[in-house]
Amino acid sequence: MQGRGKLGRMLKYGLMVLLAIAMVGWGRSPALATPRHYTDLQLPPAPEIKIPNYTRFTLSNGIQVFLLEDHDLPLVGGSAMVRTGDRLEPSDKTGLAGIVGNVMRSGGTRDHSAEALNLILEQRAASIETGIDTTSGTASFTTLSEDLEAVFGLFAEVLRQPAFPQEKIDLAKTQIQGAIARRNDDPEGIAGREFQKLIYGAESPYARTIEYATLDKISRNDVMSFYQQSFQPSNILLGIVGDFDSVRMRSLIKAELEDWEDKTLVSQIIPSAAQAQLGGVFLVDQPQLTQSSIQIGHLGGKLDDPDYAALSVLNEVMNGLGGRLVNSIRSRQGLAYSVYAFWSPEFDFPGTFVAGGQTRSEATVPFIQSTLAEIEQVRDRPITETELTNAKESVLNAFIFRFATPAQTLGRFMRYEYYGYPPDFIFRYQKAVETTTIADVQQAAQRHLKPDQLVTLVVGNAAAMLPPLSTIDENGKVTELDVTIPRFKA
């Protein structure tokens, strides 16, 4: 009975305290609920970016290693960058590099079949992935710290001893064949693919398309040869981040990878790029569509261009919810579902300047005319001081998210090393943005935006475009593109 009395008093006291808190809160709620205008908010300055200490060394066989300890979570992740890319594959065997990157993982290793490898990783909640894109190859892993030694051993196997069984190569081909058959189902996909061909040329390694015929020519010997030419120790940068001891990690890496013999490498020549079509209006007629997908642009530049910072500010002025294109073409004129214009550089080959968006069929020509007018205006007239300030703040604030995690930070430094950029490139860029002026932006726009070289591509229903698309070209010329998928003939 005494215990119940004590419990009752405690409950009664607790209810009284809660009631008092509620009454205080109730009394203050009107003041707390008063909304404040966003201009009255006092936000702290963006935090200073601090680069964590990482270890870097090179194995005797040429593998460059970057280690960064992070003990917040009991996890370890690693990624290898490999000097290769699908731009290095033979043009008559387009698709080869993608198959190599796929089957390296899906085909298992000499000591572990794909099924065995999948089971081991599943039991440890770990992963190993591989792939090859235009300019590089990758192999990565994630694991719990307690499983690091076992998973890293499997990762090394995948990197060094992929089995490439014929049935997995055949499966990869079948999957790609399915993608070829469906590639004209998406108008945006058509626009992106055909625009790249117009800019770089249909046979350029930066724009060519996998076809049934090129896929059929790829043999297992081709797969093995491409792998052996690319996946050599001196072609590899390896970065590892997570909950580990750097001394022990270094020993594990050496045990698994240092006896990998570096063979004679075939010289890799990075393909050049030049603009194939200097202007012109092009159409992919799709009568079933009720809207148009549009891309307008020309060849761009590289990240090391001196105007990179000013062009990044220009991107912000043109794009986003407060940008000129959305304000004018979407909000005021009601001509677009989406609209954009970006100068998009690449690391070691020229990227593109591309503008475009989506609009209803009958608004296609007004959309294009308005977009071209905005491009001309940003070249001819200086941006405002407000636009400059807002754009610079947006670009500079984005730096916080580029260094949000240790893995992002280390990955950035690895990319700079891979492409031959200085380690402090991002900070040079940051300072350049801070000092960018209105005149810098206009001069960059005048140098890099070239109206006379703009290629215009429309994927849509030509009959529903009023006025007709021919009014865009001064000579009334529209070149229709044939996107019929070639059938393979043995």
C-alpha positions in Angstrom: 0.0 0.0 0.0 2.9 2.3 0.8 4.5 1.7 -2.6 1.2 2.5 -4.3 0.9 5.7 -2.4 4.4 6.7 -3.4 3.7 5.9 -7.0 0.5 7.9 -6.9 2.3 10.9 -5.5 4.9 10.6 -8.3 2.3 10.4 -11.0 0.4 13.4 -9.5 3.6 15.4 -9.3 4.5 14.5 -12.9 1.1 15.6 -14.2 1.4 18.9 -12.4 4.8 19.5 -14.0 3.5 18.7 -17.4 0.5 21.0 -16.9 2.8 23.8 -15.8 5.0 23.4 -18.9 2.0 23.3 -21.1 0.6 26.5 -19.6 3.9 28.3 -20.1 4.1 27.0 -23.6 0.4 28.0 -24.2 1.1 31.5 -23.0 4.1 31.9 -25.3 2.6 30.2 -28.4 1.3 33.3 -30.1 4.7 34.9 -30.1 6.4 31.7 -31.2 3.9 31.2 -34.0 4.5 34.7 -35.5 6.0 34.0 -38.9 9.2 35.9 -39.9 10.1 36.9 -43.4 13.0 35.0 -44.8 15.0 38.2 -45.2 14.9 38.6 -41.4 16.6 35.3 -40.8 20.1 35.5 -39.5 22.0 32.5 -40.8 25.5 31.6 -39.6 28.3 31.7 -42.2 29.1 28.6 -44.1 31.5 26.3 -42.3 35.1 26.3 -43.4 36.0 23.3 -45.5 38.7 21.3 -43.7 40.6 18.6 -45.6 41.1 15.5 -43.4 44.6 14.0 -43.3 45.0 11.1 -45.6 47.9 8.7 -46.3 49.2 8.3 -49.8 51.8 5.8 -51.1 52.7 3.8 -54.2 53.2 0.0 -54.3 56.3 -1.3 -56.1 54.1 -2.4 -59.0 52.8 1.1 -59.6 49.4 1.1 -57.8 48.8 4.4 -56.2 47.0 4.1 -52.8 45.1 6.8 -50.8 43.9 5.9 -47.3 41.6 8.0 -45.1 40.5 6.8 -41.7 37.0 7.6 -40.5 35.9 5.9 -37.3 32.3 7.3 -37.1 30.8 4.0 -38.3 32.1 0.4 -38.4 32.2 0.5 -42.2 35.0 0.5 -44.8 34.6 1.4 -48.5 37.1 1.4 -51.3 37.2 2.3 -55.0 39.8 1.7 -57.7 40.0 4.1 -60.7 41.4 2.4 -63.8 42.9 4.2 -66.7 40.6 2.9 -69.4 37.2 3.8 -70.9 34.8 2.9 -73.7 36.4 5.6 -75.8 39.3 3.2 -76.2 37.3 0.3 -77.6 37.4 -0.4 -81.4 34.6 1.4 -83.2 33.4 -1.8 -84.9 33.1 -3.4 -81.4 31.2 -0.7 -79.6 29.9 -2.1 -76.4 33.1 -4.1 -75.6 34.2 -2.0 -72.6 30.7 -2.1 -71.0 30.7 -5.9 -71.2 34.1 -6.0 -69.6 33.0 -3.8 -66.8 29.8 -5.8 -66.3 31.2 -9.3 -66.5 34.2 -8.6 -64.3 31.8 -8.8 -61.4 28.8 -10.8 -62.7 31.1 -13.6 -64.0 32.9 -14.3 -60.7 36.6 -15.1 -60.4 38.9 -18.0 -61.0 38.4 -19.2 -57.4 34.8 -18.1 -56.8 31.9 -18.5 -59.2 29.5 -15.7 -59.5 27.0 -17.6 -57.3 29.6 -18.3 -54.6 30.7 -14.7 -54.6 27.2 -13.4 -54.3 26.4 -15.7 -51.4 29.6 -14.8 -49.4 28.9 -11.1 -49.9 25.2 -11.4 -49.0 26.0 -13.2 -45.8 28.3 -10.3 -44.8 26.0 -7.5 -46.0 28.9 -6.5 -48.3 29.1 -5.5 -51.9 31.6 -5.5 -54.8 30.8 -3.6 -58.0 32.6 -2.9 -61.3 32.0 -0.8 -64.4 33.6 1.1 -67.3 32.3 4.5 -68.5 33.6 6.8 -71.2 36.8 7.9 -69.5 37.6 5.4 -66.7 37.0 2.0 -65.2 35.9 1.4 -61.6 35.9 -1.4 -59.1 34.5 -0.7 -55.6 33.6 -2.5 -52.3 31.8 -1.8 -49.1 31.9 -3.9 -45.9 31.6 -4.0 -42.2 35.0 -3.4 -40.5 35.0 -6.8 -39.0 34.8 -8.4 -42.4 37.4 -6.2 -44.1 40.1 -8.8 -44.6 37.8 -11.3 -46.2 35.9 -8.8 -48.4 39.1 -7.1 -49.5 40.5 -10.4 -50.5 37.5 -11.0 -52.7 37.7 -7.5 -54.1 41.4 -8.1 -55.1 40.3 -11.4 -56.8 37.7 -9.5 -58.9 40.2 -6.9 -59.8 43.0 -9.3 -60.6 41.4 -12.6 -61.7 38.0 -12.2 -63.3 36.8 -15.4 -64.9 34.7 -14.0 -67.8 32.7 -17.1 -68.4 31.1 -17.3 -71.9 27.6 -17.7 -70.5 27.8 -14.4 -68.6 29.2 -12.6 -71.6 26.2 -14.0 -73.6 23.8 -12.8 -70.9 25.3 -9.3 -70.9 24.9 -9.2 -74.7 21.3 -10.3 -74.4 20.6 -7.5 -71.8 22.2 -4.9 -74.1 20.2 -6.2 -77.1 17.1 -5.5 -75.0 18.2 -2.0 -74.4 18.9 -1.5 -78.1 15.4 -2.6 -78.9 13.9 -0.2 -76.4 16.1 2.8 -77.0 13.6 4.8 -79.1 10.8 4.4 -76.5 12.0 7.6 -74.6 12.0 10.9 -76.5 14.4 12.5 -74.0 16.8 9.5 -74.6 16.5 10.0 -78.3 17.3 13.7 -78.0 20.3 13.2 -75.8 21.7 10.4 -78.0 21.2 12.2 -81.3 22.4 15.5 -80.0 25.7 14.0 -79.0 26.1 12.6 -82.6 25.4 16.0 -84.1 28.0 17.7 -81.9 30.8 15.1 -81.9 30.0 13.1 -85.0 28.2 9.7 -85.2 31.5 7.8 -85.3 33.2 9.8 -82.5 34.0 7.7 -79.4 32.1 10.3 -77.4 28.9 9.7 -79.3 28.8 6.4 -81.1 26.0 4.0 -80.4 26.0 0.3 -79.6 24.3 -1.7 -82.4 23.4 -5.3 -82.9 26.2 -5.7 -85.4 28.9 -4.2 -83.2 27.7 -6.4 -80.3 27.8 -9.5 -82.4 31.5 -9.0 -83.2 32.5 -9.1 -79.6 34.1 -12.4 -78.6 35.4 -13.7 -75.2 39.0 -13.1 -76.6 38.1 -9.5 -77.2 36.8 -9.2 -73.6 40.0 -10.8 -72.2 42.3 -8.7 -74.3 40.6 -5.4 -73.4 40.7 -6.3 -69.7 44.4 -7.3 -69.9 45.4 -4.1 -71.7 43.6 -1.9 -69.2 43.6 -3.5 -65.8 47.3 -3.3 -65.0 48.7 -2.1 -61.6 50.4 1.0 -63.0 46.9 2.0 -64.4 45.2 1.9 -61.0 44.5 4.4 -58.3 43.0 2.8 -55.1 41.3 4.8 -52.4 40.0 3.4 -49.1 37.9 5.2 -46.5 36.5 4.0 -43.2 37.0 2.4 -39.9 40.5 0.8 -40.2 44.0 1.3 -39.0 46.2 2.7 -41.8 49.2 0.6 -40.8 47.3 -2.7 -40.9 45.4 -1.6 -44.0 48.7 -0.9 -45.8 49.9 -4.4 -44.9 46.7 -5.9 -46.2 46.9 -4.1 -49.5 50.5 -5.1 -50.0 49.7 -8.7 -49.2 46.8 -8.8 -51.7 48.0 -6.6 -54.5 51.8 -6.0 -54.5 52.7 -9.3 -56.2 50.4 -8.4 -59.1 52.9 -8.1 -62.0 52.7 -5.0 -64.1 53.0 -6.0 -67.8 53.9 -4.0 -70.8 51.1 -1.5 -71.4 49.6 -0.6 -74.8 49.9 3.2 -75.2 46.6 4.9 -74.6 45.9 7.9 -76.9 43.0 10.0 -75.7 40.7 10.6 -78.7 40.3 14.2 -79.7 36.9 15.9 -80.2 35.7 18.5 -82.7 32.3 19.8 -83.6 30.8 17.9 -86.4 27.8 20.1 -87.3 28.3 23.8 -87.2 24.8 25.0 -86.8 21.6 23.7 -88.4 18.1 22.6 -87.4 17.4 18.9 -87.1 14.2 16.9 -86.5 13.3 13.4 -85.3 9.7 13.2 -86.3 7.5 11.3 -83.9 3.9 11.8 -84.9 2.6 10.0 -81.8 4.0 12.6 -79.4 2.1 15.6 -78.0 5.2 17.4 -76.7 8.7 18.2 -78.0 12.0 17.4 -76.5 14.5 20.1 -77.5 18.3 20.4 -77.3 20.3 23.4 -78.5 24.0 23.7 -78.2 27.6 23.4 -79.5 30.9 22.0 -78.4 32.1 23.3 -75.0 35.4 23.1 -73.1 37.3 21.6 -70.3 37.4 22.2 -66.6 40.8 23.8 -66.8 39.5 26.6 -69.0 40.4 30.0 -67.4 36.8 31.0 -67.7 35.4 28.0 -65.8 34.6 30.0 -62.7 32.8 32.8 -64.6 30.9 30.2 -66.6 29.8 28.5 -63.5 28.4 31.8 -62.2 26.7 32.2 -65.6 25.1 28.8 -65.2 23.5 29.9 -62.0 22.2 33.1 -63.5 20.5 31.2 -66.3 19.1 28.2 -64.4 17.2 27.2 -61.4 14.0 28.5 -59.9 15.3 32.1 -59.8 17.1 31.8 -63.1 16.4 33.8 -66.2 15.2 30.8 -68.3 12.6 29.7 -65.7 11.4 33.2 -64.9 11.0 34.1 -68.6 10.3 31.0 -70.6 8.4 29.0 -68.0 6.8 31.4 -65.6 6.1 34.6 -67.7 5.6 33.0 -71.2 4.3 29.6 -70.1 6.3 27.9 -72.9 8.0 25.1 -71.0 7.6 22.2 -68.7 11.3 22.3 -68.1 14.0 24.6 -69.4 17.8 24.8 -68.9 21.1 26.0 -70.4 24.4 24.8 -69.1 28.0 25.1 -70.0 29.1 21.5 -69.1 32.9 21.0 -69.2 34.8 17.7 -69.0 38.1 16.8 -67.4 40.2 15.8 -70.5 38.1 16.4 -73.6 35.7 19.2 -74.6 32.2 19.0 -73.1 29.2 20.8 -74.4 27.1 23.9 -74.0 23.5 22.6 -74.1 20.2 24.4 -73.7 16.8 22.9 -74.0 13.8 21.5 -72.3 10.3 20.1 -73.0 7.2 21.9 -74.3 3.9 21.2 -75.9 4.1 20.6 -79.7 2.5 23.9 -80.8 4.9 25.9 -78.6 8.0 24.3 -80.0 9.1 27.2 -82.2 8.3 30.0 -79.6 10.2 28.0 -77.0 13.3 27.8 -79.3 13.1 31.4 -80.2 12.8 32.5 -76.6 15.7 30.3 -75.5 17.9 31.7 -78.3 16.9 35.2 -77.3 18.0 34.6 -73.7 21.4 33.3 -74.9 21.9 36.4 -77.1 20.8 38.7 -74.2 23.3 37.3 -71.7 26.0 37.9 -74.3 25.0 41.4 -75.1 24.0 42.9 -71.8 25.7 42.7 -68.4 24.0 40.7 -65.7 22.8 42.7 -62.6 24.6 43.0 -59.3 21.9 41.1 -57.6 22.2 38.2 -60.1 26.0 38.2 -59.6 25.7 38.1 -55.8 23.0 35.4 -55.8 24.8 33.2 -58.4 28.2 33.4 -56.6 26.6 32.5 -53.3 24.9 29.5 -54.8 28.1 28.3 -56.4 30.2 28.8 -53.2 27.6 27.3 -50.9 27.7 24.1 -53.1 31.2 23.5 -51.9 29.9 22.4 -48.5 28.2 19.4 -50.2 31.2 18.5 -52.3 33.1 17.7 -49.1 30.1 16.4 -47.1 31.7 13.0 -46.4 35.3 11.7 -46.2 34.6 9.5 -49.2 33.6 12.5 -51.3 36.7 14.4 -50.3 39.1 11.5 -51.1 37.3 10.7 -54.3 37.7 14.3 -55.5 41.5 14.3 -54.9 41.7 10.9 -56.7 39.9 12.3 -59.8 42.3 15.3 -59.9 45.2 12.9 -59.8 43.7 10.6 -62.4 43.1 13.5 -64.9 46.3 15.3 -64.1 44.8 18.3 -62.3 46.6 20.0 -59.3 45.4 18.8 -55.9 44.3 22.3 -55.0 42.3 22.8 -58.2 39.0 23.0 -56.4 40.3 25.7 -54.1 41.7 27.7 -57.0 38.3 27.5 -58.6 36.7 28.6 -55.3 38.9 31.7 -55.1 38.2 32.5 -58.8 34.4 32.4 -58.2 34.8 34.7 -55.2 36.6 37.3 -57.4 34.3 36.9 -60.4 32.9 40.2 -61.6 30.0 41.2 -63.9 32.4 42.0 -66.6 34.0 38.5 -66.2 30.7 36.8 -66.8 29.8 38.9 -69.8 33.2 38.4 -71.4 33.1 34.6 -70.7 29.6 34.5 -72.3 30.8 36.3 -75.4 33.8 34.0 -75.8 32.1 30.7 -75.1 28.5 31.1 -76.3 28.5 31.0 -80.1 25.1 31.6 -81.6 26.3 30.9 -85.2 27.4 27.4 -84.2 24.3 26.4 -82.3 22.8 23.1 -83.3 19.1 22.7 -82.7 17.5 19.3 -82.4 13.8 18.6 -81.9 12.2 15.3 -81.1 8.5 15.7 -81.6 5.4 15.8 -83.9 6.4 18.0 -86.8 2.8 18.4 -88.1 1.7 19.8 -84.7 4.4 22.5 -84.6 2.9 25.9 -85.4 4.6 27.8 -86.8 6.6 25.1 -88.5 10.1 24.3 -87.4 11.5 25.6 -90.7 11.0 29.2 -89.5 13.9 28.7 -87.1 16.5 28.4 -89.9 17.2 31.5 -92.1 17.1 29.3 -95.2 14.1 27.3 -94.0 16.1 24.1 -93.9 15.3 21.3 -91.5 17.2 18.0 -91.7 15.2 15.0 -90.6 17.2 12.3 -88.8 16.5 8.6 -89.2 16.6 6.8 -85.9 15.5 3.4 -87.2 17.3 0.7 -85.3 19.4 -1.3 -87.8 18.6 -5.0 -87.9 21.6 -7.3 -87.7 22.3 -9.4 -90.7 24.7 -12.3 -90.2 
